[in-house]
Amino acid sequence: TVLRGKAPISISCANAPCAGVVTLSGSKTVKVRKGKKTVSKRVTVIYGRASYSAKSGKTDVVMVTLDSAGRSALAAAKGKHLSVTVTVTVTGGKTAKGVGELKVAAAKPPKKKH
């Protein structure tokens, strides 16, 4: 759930402390000229990234700030649900990918003053 342009992503490191980068990305169709023709092409768009550092055996939440492409894609998404690919890269280690969905958090009603 995205709140104020930030998406929480849970990260856990099993056997040792780890650090790296979390990237949110998606794909988009664009039209490009190829000779005299216009063709559609799928391109990967980065919606946001953040670095993290987690302790061994612990689960941390990384707040990924959406960039302008991420915010505009979420605003244009049908039903305010945006499919994203979450890529977690560990420094000096492996890369893990997963598919997720971002959605807009419901706005909280303003507090009443007494």
Phi, psi and omega in degrees: 000124182270128178228123181056038176078013180236136180247125178279131178235127180275133180234133174227143179244123189287297192255341184211159175298147181218159178213156180172210185228137173254130180236132173256128180218168178205180179241155185215145178265129177234155177260131180231153177274133176229097187070236179265357183258155172252125181237156177268142182219139176271130178234152177271133181240131177275126180264339179171156175213156179207147176270157181217163174213122183234148179276159180298130177075004182249155174250124179246155176253123179259127178268111180266119178279126179286137176276185184298325178294320179292317180295318181289324177294321178292321179293326182273350184292143179292130179069011180059031174243126183237122177282132181226159171256125179260119179247123178248117179251125178266131179299123180072018182218213186268169176245133178243138179239149176209161179251137180218186180223135175256142174221156182282134178288145177293139180289136179278141178293147180296148179289141178277139177266137182271000000 
